[in-house]
Amino acid sequence: MWLRPDAITVWRNPEVVRRLSWYRSVMLDEKPAKFMICKHVGLDEDPSCLKEMREPELWSLHDRLAQELRKAHESIREGSLSLKELEKPRLDFLRLKAELAERMLRSCRFCVRRCGVDRTSGQKGFCGLGREARVSTWFHHYGEEAPLLGGGGHPVGGSGTIFFTSCNLRCVFCVAPESMVILDTWVAKPLADVKVGDKILSVSFPAKPKKQLKLTFVKVLAKFMRKAEVYRVRTTKGDIILTAEHPILDYRRRWLAIDPPRAPVKATLMKEGMVVRFTVKPESFVEDEDYMRGYLTGAIKGDGTMTFYTVRHGGRSYVYPYFNFVVKDSEFLNTVRKYLALLGVPLETKNVNFGNSIKKGLVSTKWDVFHRIEELTEPRKSLSWYRGFLAGFFDAEGSLSGRALRIPNKDEDLLDMACKGLDLLGIPYVYECYENRLNSIRIGRGEHIAKFFMRTHPKISRKLYGLVGRAILTTAIIEDIELLGEMPVFNLETENNIFICEGFITHNCQNHDISFYPENGVVVDDRKLAAIEATLRREGAANINLVGGEPTPNLHVILASLVRLNVNVPILWNSNMLCSPEAMRLLVDVVDIWLPDFKFGNNCCADRLTAGGIDYVGTVLANLKLAQENGDMIIRHLVMPNHVECCTKPVLDMIARELDKDRLLVNIMGQYRPEHLVARWPEKWPDIARRPNAQEMHEAFDYARELGILFEPVS
C-alpha cells in the first residue's frame, strides 16, 4: 500500500538490534524459531501414548521437556549448538503442547476468566467461540511497528497478520476489521483507515434514465460505527457483508435490500439469482525496494538523461558523467527524488535551464552518483519490479485521453519490457506498430485501465482522473444470502450518498446502517491455518502476527497449526495478555516476540471501560514478566484522553520498575479515537469521547523519557 522507510532505518539503531536480537536472527533465518526447536525436543515414544495419559501427567512431562527446550534454546542463541545437531523425536514437545490445549478446551481456561465451558461439545465460552477457530482476515500488514515489517537484511514484506475473531476483554471502543474502498489515487484502502475528507470511488446517476452510470470520486463527509445484525451476500464476483436494510444496486438500477421496508430508499426484496451491478474489485500491494528500483528505471529511461561529456583542458580531454532528470510534474519529480534518497542517492532539486524556461530537476556530474543510478536502474525479474517499472514508464511517457491509455516510445526494448510486465500482471493490451510515428502500447477497456492503476500505482494525479466519467460496469449474480449474527459495522456518509465498496455500488443509509465486514468468522482448522502461515512467510512476511480480536481463545488450533508448519518464521503474540497461567506455560516456549497491550494503569478504569470482573493490572503485569523472560518484547500503550494520570503514567511506572526496561521497547500510541459504543453513546463515557490532544501525548512522551524508557524507534 505504501512504503515504510522506517522499516529500514530502524535497524540502524543499535539499541533496537540489541533488544530485538533473537527476533531479528529468526526473521533473517540465522536462527530457528522456537516452535522449530520444540520439534527437536521430546521422547522416543509413540505420539498416541498422549491420549492415554491423564492431564496432570501431561503437565509433569511438559515441565520436564520445557527445561530441555530452554537449555537447547540458550545453546542455539549463543551459537554453541545448531538445530541440525538435534534429532527429531517421535513424540516432540510441540505435539504435547497441542494435546494439553485440547484437554484445556474441555473445561476452557485459556484466559484469566476461566469460564470452564466445554467448548469441545459446541458450548460457547465468554469469548463467544465454541470448538472452531475463526479468522476474519489475513494479509501483509504494513501499519505495525517498524521492526515488525522486515528490513535489517530482510525484505520489507510486512507483518504476516492473521486476525482471529472474538475477544475476552471487550473494550467499549474497539475498531472493527476492514473492508476495502478505492481512493482517488486508485490505491485501495481499508474502510477503517478512511478519514473524513478522503475522496473515494463512486458513481454518478445521469439525469436521463437510458444514460450510463459514470465513475466519479466523492468526498467522505462523516464516518460512524456500531454493532448490528449482518448478512453475507455471496456473488459470482465476491462477497459483501451488510445489514438487512442496506441497499445495493442491481443491473436494472433498482435498489435491492434483504429487508426493503427498512431501507432508506425504495427497494426490492433481494433474492438468490438476482443480478447486481459490479465495478472493479479493490486490489493492493506493497511498494518495496524492488518496486522503487522498477519505478526509477521506467521514469529515468523514459524522461531522464544519462550520458557523458568531454572537456578539453591544457591539451588533454576529460570525460565526465552527466545525469539529468527534469520534468514539469512536481509529483513525478518528488517521487523520483524520494526513491533515490531512500536507496542511497540523496539529490537536491535545482533550477535547470530547459529550452526557454527554468524548470525544477535533479542534476549530478559525480561518478559515484552516476554508477549508483546505473545500478538502481538495472532490470530485475520480480513482479514488484515490473509494477514499479510500469508506473514510472507511464508517468514518464504515458497518457490517458479519449477512450484509451497509451504508452508510446521509440525504444522497442523498453516497450518489450512493459509488455512483459503487463503479461505478468494479467492486464490485456494491444501493441501498436506504426511507420511514421512512435510504436505504442494501448489499453482500451475501462476495467483494464483501472486494474493497471491499482496494480502499478502511478504517481501523477492528473493522469489518474482520466477514468472519471467512464462507465466501468459489469454484473454479478447473487448465489447465497447467509445470516452471520451481530457484528461491528462501519458507516460512511458521502457527498452523493453512494460509494463503491468491495466493487459493489452501495447507498448510504439514513440512520447510518451501512455495514461491511469482509470474510468475518471463516472457520479454519490446523491444516488451513498452517497453510496461511506458510503462504505469508513465503510471500515475504517478516513474522506471523497472531492477533484479533484476541488470539488466546484460538490457542488449540494455533498450536496444532505449528505442529504442521515447516517454514522457519518468528511467531509474534499480539495480545491483551489476559492469558491464564496454563496458557502462558504453553506459549512461552513457542513465541519469539511479544506484542502485548498494556492499556489501563488501575483496575477501576479497566472495569469501567471493558467487560471487567478480573484483576486486569495484576494479570497483565504477571504475564509481561513471564513473557520478557522468554522472548523479545514491544509493549503497546494506548494513550486515552483524560487518562494520563490514572493510566498512562502508572503503566509507564510499572514498565520501568517491574520489568527490565533496558531489554524492551514501548510504543506509546496516540491512535485512540472514540469508536464502537463510545461513538454511539458518548454521554456514557464522556472522559474518552474525544481523541487525546497534543498536550497529553507530549506529557506521556516526556514522562517516558524521565523513566528511561526507549519508545522513539517504535512510537
N, C-alpha and C positions, 0 to 999 in steps of 0.2 A: 504494500500500500504506500509506504513512504520509507525513505532511508533514515536510519538511526545512526548518525556518525558517532554518537557517544558509545555505541556498542564496540567500536574500535578503540576510541581514545580512553575509555575507562580502564582498559588493561594496561595502560601506561602508568597507572598509579600503583606503586609498589605495595601499598597497604592493601589494595583490593586483591592483588595477586597473592599476597601472604594470607589474608583472611579467608580467601576462597580457593586455597591451593588444591585441596582434594577435588572439589567440584571441577576446577579447571583442568586438572590432569585427566579426569574421566571424560570430560567434554572433548578433549583433544585425542582421546583413545590412547593416552600414555599409560593409564591405569584402568583396571577393570572396575565396573560399577559394583557396589556392594552386593546387589542381588546376584551378580555373576559369581562372586566369591562364595555366597551361600550355597551355590550349586556344587561347590567343590569341598564342602564340609558336610559330614554326615556319618552314616553307618553302612556297613556291608550287609544290609538286611533287605528282605523283600518289602517294597513300599506298602503292600497290602496289610502288613502287620499293624499299621497305624489304626486301622478300623477296629482292631480287637482290643486296643489299649483304652483305658479309662482316661478322662481328661486330666486328672492330677498326674498320672504317669506321663502323659504327653508334655505337661508343663515342666516336669522334672527333667525329662530328656531335652526339652527346649533350652532350659537354663544351662545345662551341661554343654550343649553344642554352641550356645551363644559365647561361652568362654573360648572355645576353639576358634570360632569365627573372628572374634576380636583380636586374638593373637595373630591369626593369618592376615587380617586386615592391616594391623600395625606393621607387620613384616613387609607386606606389599607396599605400604605407604613409604617406609624407609628405604625400599629398594633392595632389601636382603632376600626377597622371595618373589617369584613370579607365579602367575596363575598356572602356567604350563607345568610347573613342578608339582602341582597338586592333582591327584587323581580324582575322577568323578565317582562318588559312591553310588551304590544302587538306590539308597534312601538318603536324599540330600536334605539339608536344613530348610530349604525353601518349601519343599513338599510338606514338611512337618508344620511350618507356619500356616500354610494353606489349610491343612486339616484342622488346626486349632481354631482358625477363623470360622470354619464351617461349624464346629462344635459350639462356638460362642453365639452363632446365629440362632441356635435353638432356644436360647434364652438371652436375647440380644443385650449385650453390654459393650458394644463398640465405643459408645461415647459415655460421658460422665453422667448422663441422665439414667443409664442402666434401666431402661424400661422393662426388660425381661420378657418381651414378646417373642413368641416362637415364629420367627419370620420364615422358617423353612416350610411352615404349614400354610403360608399365604397371609398370615396376620400382618398388619402394618404397625411399625413402631412409631415413636414420637416423630421420626424423620418423615413419616408418610410412605415409607417403602416396605415392600414385602421381601421376598427372596431375590427378586430380579434387580439387577443394577441397570440404571437408565442414564444414557448420555444425551445431553441436549445438543451439543455440537463439538467438533474438534477441528483444529486448524493451527497454522503457524502464527503465533501471537507476537506482534511487534510493539505492543504497548506495555510490556513488562519492564522491570528494571534492566538497565543496560547490560550487566554481566550475564543476564539470562538469555540474551538474544544471540550469543555466539561471540565472534571476534576473538582477539588474543591468539590468533593462529587457526581459528575455526571460521568457516564461512558464517556471515551474519544471516543465519537461516531461521531466526525467530525461536521462540519457546514453543515446543510441541504441546499445545494446551488441549486438555480433554476436560470439558465441562460436564460434571455429573449433576443430576437434578437433586432437589431437596436440600434441606439444611436442618441442623439441630440447634441453631442459635436464634434464628428468626428475628432479625433486626427489623425495626419499623421503617427503615429507609433503604432496603435492598434494591438493586437495579436488575431488571430482567435481562435475559440473554437477547441476542441481537438478530434483527433481520437486515437485509441489505437494500439500500437505495443508491441511486446514481447521482453524483454531484454534477455541476455544470462543467467540471473539468473531465468528465467521463471516468472519474475514479469512483469505484464502489466503496460505500462507507456503511458501517453498522448503524442501525437506527438509533442505538443507544448513544452513539457519538455525534449524532446530528444536533446542531445548535440552532437556536433562533437566529434568523438572518442568513443561514445557508440557502443556496439555491439548489433545488433537486429536480429530477426529470419528471415531467408531467405531460398531459396532452391538452390541447385546446379544442373546444367544440365549435365547429363552424356555425354561422347563422342559418345557412341553408341545409336542410336535412340530408341531401344527397352528396354534400361535400365531405371529403375525408377528414378524419381526425388527424391533427398535426402535432408533432413533438414540440414541446416548449420547456422552459425551465421556470419554476416558480419559487418564490421566497417562502421559507418556513416562518410563520407568524407566532406559533406557540407550540409547546410540547408538554404532554401530560403522561401520567402513568397511573394505573390502578390494577385491581385484581378482578377478573371476570371469568365466566364460563366460556370456553372457546371450543372451536371445531377445526379439524384439519380437513381441508378440501384438496383431495389429490386430483391432479390433472395429468394429461399426457406431456405437459411441458414443465411440470414441477408442482410443488405444494405451496399452499398459502394457509396460514392459521388465522382465524378471525372469529369474532363474536357472531351470534346468531343474527343480530340486526345490522351487521356491517355489509354494505353492498359492493359488488364488483360488476364490471361492465361485460355484457355478452356481445356476440358478433352482430346483433341487430340493434345495438346501442340501448338495450334495456338494462336497468339495474337489477341484479339478482341478489337475494338475501335468503338465509335459512329461515328467518322469521320476518317476513315482509312488513307486517303491521307496525313493527318497532323500528323499521328503517327510517332514516332521516329524509329520504326521497321516495317517490313512488317506485315500488319494487315488485318483482315477480318471484314466486317461490323457486328457490334453487333446487335442482334435482340432478341425479346422475344422468349422464348422457348429454347434458346441455353443453353448448359451445360458448366459450368466453373469449374475450379479446386478450391477446398476449403481445408484448412489445419485445423487449430484449432482456435476457437473463443477466443480472449483475455478475461481473467477474472481477477478480482482484488478483494481484501478485505482488511480489516484493522487489523493490528496486535495490538489488545488491551490488557488489563490486563489479560483477560481470555486466550487469545492466549499465552501470556508469561507463565502463570501458566501451561497450557497444554504442551507447549514445554519443560519446566523444568521437568514435570512429565515423559514424554517419554524419555528425554535424561538421567535423573538421574536413573530412574528404568531400563533403558537399559544398561547404561555404568557406572553408579555410584555405590558407596558403602555407605550404611547407616547401621551401626551396633554398637555394644557395646563391650568394652573390660574391663577386670577386672585386677586391680593392687593390689597386696598384699603388705602391709607395716605395720610392727610392729604387726603382728598377725591379722591385720584387712584387709578386702577386700573393694576396692573402684571401683565402676562402672563408666566408662566414655563413653560418646558418641563418635562416630567416623564417620565423613563424608569425603568421598574421591571421587574426580572426575578427573581422569587422562586419557587423550586421545591424539592421535597423531595429529589430525587435529586442527590447530590453529583457524580456522573459527568456528569450533564447540565449542571449549573451550571458545573463546572470546564471543560467543553468550550467552552461559550459564552464564558466569561471568557478562555480561552486564544486562541480565534479572534479575539475583539475586540482583544486585545492585539497579536496578530500583524498585524492590519490597522490598527493605529494608534490604538486606543481602549483604553488601559490603565485598568481599573477594579478597585478593591479590593472584596473580599467584605465585606459588612456584615451585622449583625444587624438584621432587619426585623420589625416587628410584623405578624403575619399571623393575623387572627382572634383567637383566644385563646392563641396561641402565638408564639414567636420563631423565625424561620427565617433561614437564610442567603440572601443575594441580592445583586444588583447594582442600585444606585440612582444616578441622576445628575439634576441640575437645571441643568446647564450647556448653553448654546446650542450651543457647538462640538461637544460630545459628541452632543447630540441630532441635529444636522444630519449628522454623520458616520455615525451609526447609520442615519438615514433613507437616506443614500446607499448604505450597505452592504447594505441590505435591498431595494434596487430589483431587480426581476426581470431576469434575463439569459437569453439564448437557448441557451447552451451545454449540452451533455449533462452536463458535470461540475456545472454549477449545479443542474440538476434532480436529480442524485444527492444532492447536499447538502441541497437543499430537502426531498426525501422523507425523508431521515434525520432532519433536525431536526423536521419536521412529525410524524413517527411518534413521536419521543422526547417531543414535547410533548403530542400528542393520542391516539396510537395505543395499541393493546393487542393481545396475543396470548393468547387464552384459548379454551377449548373446542377447536374444530376450525378456527378462522379468525383471521386478522389483520384488525383493523378500525381505521379512522381516521375518527371522527365529527367534525363541526364544523358550526357554524351559518352560517359564511361560505362561500357557494357559489363565490365566486371562488377561494378557497384550495383547495377540493375540485376545481374545474376544473383548477387549476394542477397539482395532484397527479395527476389523471387524465392530463394531457398528459405528465408525466414518466414515468408508468408505461407509456404507449404508446411513448414514445421508447426505454425500456429493454426493451421486449418482454415485459412481465410482465402476464399476464391478470388481470383484476379484474372486480368487479361494483359498479355504482353503485346504492346502496340509497336509495330515497326513502320517507320516512315523513310522516304527517300530525301525529302527536302527539309525535314525538321527532326528534332530530337526524338529518339525512341522513348517510350514511357510505360509505366505500369498503371493500369486503371482498375479501380474497384468501384463497381457501379451500384449495387443494391444497398439500400439504406442500412439493413441489418448487418451486412458485411462491413460497412464503414464503421458502424457502432462497435462491432467486435474488434476491428482494428484499433480504435481509440482505447477500448478497455484493456486490450491485450498488449498495448505498447506504451501508453501514457505520453503522447506528445505534450510539449510544454507551451506552445504559442496559443493563447486563449482564442484569438480571433479566428484561427483556423478550425477550432473545435465547434464553433457555433454554426458551421455550415449545415448541420443536420436539423437545426431549428426550422420548423415549417415543413419538414418532410414527413411523410406518412410511413411509419415502420410498424406495420400491424400484421400479425399472423393470428392463428386461433389455437385454442387448447380445449380438449374435451374433458369434462368432469367425470372422473372414474369412481370416486368414492367420497363420502362425507362421513367423518368419524368424530364423535364427541370425545374430547380429551379431558374434560373436567375444568376445575377452576385453576387459573394460572395468572401470573403477572402479564399485563398487556401495555403496549405503548400507544400513544395518541399524538398525532400531528395535526396542526391546523395550517393550511397553506392559502396562498392568495386566491386561487380559483377553486378551493375545496376539493381538489383532485391531485393525486400524486401516484407515481408508479413505484411499487414495492415488490421485490422478487419477480418483476416482469409483468405483474398484473395491474390493470387500471383500477384504482380504488377511490372511494368517495369518503371525505371527512364525515364523521358522524357528529350531529349537532351536540350530543351530550358526551363527546369525546370517547366514544366506544370503538374507535379504530383499534384493531389489535392484530399484531403479528408476533409469532413466537416460533422461529424456524426449528423444525425437527425436534421438538421437545420430547423428552422421555423415550427415545429409541432404546429398546431393550438390547443389551449386549451381554454375551457370556464371556468366559475367559478366552475362548478362541478368537472371537471378534475383537475384543479389547487388545489382545496381543498383536493382532494384525494392524490395528490402528496405531499402536505404539511403534511397531516396526516401520510402518509406512512413514510416519512423521520423521523418524530418525533418518531413514534412507533418503528422504527429501530434503535433508539438511538441518533439521531441528537440533538445537543445542542441548535439549533435555526433554524429558517427558514431565510435563507440568500437570499434576493431578489436582483438580480444583473443582469448584462448584458454584453456587450451592456450597456443598461441603463433601469432600471425598470419603470421609470416615464411614458413613453408612454403607459404602460400597467396598469396604476393605476385603471381604471374602473373595470378590471377583478380581479385585486388583492384585492380590497375592497370587491367585490362581493364574492370572494372565502372565505374571512374571515367571512362573514356572515354565510357561511355553515360550517366552520371549528369549531369543538367542542373538539379539543385537545389543552391542555394548552402548549404553546411554545412561547419563546421570538421571536418577529418579528424584524429582522435586515434589515435596509435600507442601501444598499451598492450602493452608487450613486455618480455621479459627482456634485450633489447639484445644478443643474440648474432648479430646480422646480420653478414654478410660485408661487406667494403668495397664490393663491387659493388652489393649490395642497398642499402646506405646511400646510394650515389650516386643510385639510383633513387628513394629515399624522401624525401631532404631537400627536394626541390622540390615535394612534394605534401602533406606533413604540416604542419598548422598548430600543433598542440600535442602534445608528447611526454609520455607517462606511463610512464617506464621503471622497472623493478625494479632495485635495486642491493642484493642480499641479502648477499653474502659479502665480507669485508674481506681475504681471502687465498685463494690457490688451494688450499691444503691442505684447508680446510673445504669449499670448493666441490667438490673432487674426492671427498671422503668422503660428502657429502650429496646429490650429484647423480650423473649418469652419468659426469661427469669427462672427462678426456682433452683439455682445452682450457685456454688461458690466460684464465680467466674474468675476473680483475680487469683485465688489460690490454685485453681485447676490449671489455668494458663501458665502461671509462673512455674509451677512444678514441672509441667511438660516442657517448657522452654529450657529449664535447667538440664533435663534429661536429653533433650534434642541437641543442645550445644555440646554435650559430652560425646555425641555420636554423629557428628556431621558439621558441615559449614552452615552458616545461617545469615539470612537477611530478614530482619524484623520489620513489619509494616505497622505504622501507627497512623490512623486517620484522625487528623485534627478536626474537631467538630466545633461549631460556633458556641460560645458561652461555656465551653468545657475545657479551656486551657488549664485553669487552676485545679479543677476537680479530677480531670482525666489525663490530659497531656503531660503535665509536669510529674504527677505521681508515676505514670507509666515510664517516663524517661528516667526518673529516680530509681525505679526497680531495675531497669535495664543496666544502669550504671553501677548499682550496688549489689544486686543479687546475681547478676550474670558477669561473665568475663567480657567486658565491653571492648577489650582490645582484640577479640577474636571474632567479632561480628560487625555487620553493617546495619544501619537503620534507615528505612525510608520514611521520612516524615511527610505525609501526604496531605495535600490541600484540595483533593478532588471531591470532597464531600459536597453533595447537593441534596436538597430536600426531595425525596422520591417516595414512591410506594404509599404507605399510609400517611406519612407526614405531608406529602403533596396533596393528599385528598382531604385530610382533616388537620390543617396546620394549627388550629386552635388547641388541639390536644397536646401538641409538643411545640409550644411557641419558642422554646430555647434553641431548637435546631431547625426552625422553619426558614432558614436562610443559609447561604454559603459562609464559610469562615472568611473574615476580612484580612487585609494585608497586615494589620497590626497584630492580629492573633497568630498569623503564620510567622512573622518576624520574632514574636515573643517565644514561640516554640523553637525556632532555629537558634536563637540566642541562648536559650536555656540548655539546649543540647550541647552547644559549644562549651558552655561553662562546665558541663559534666564530663567533657572529653569524649563525647560520642561521635563517631565518624558517620556522617549522614550525607555529606555533599555529593559523593560519587553516584548515589542512587536516588536522591530526592529531587 
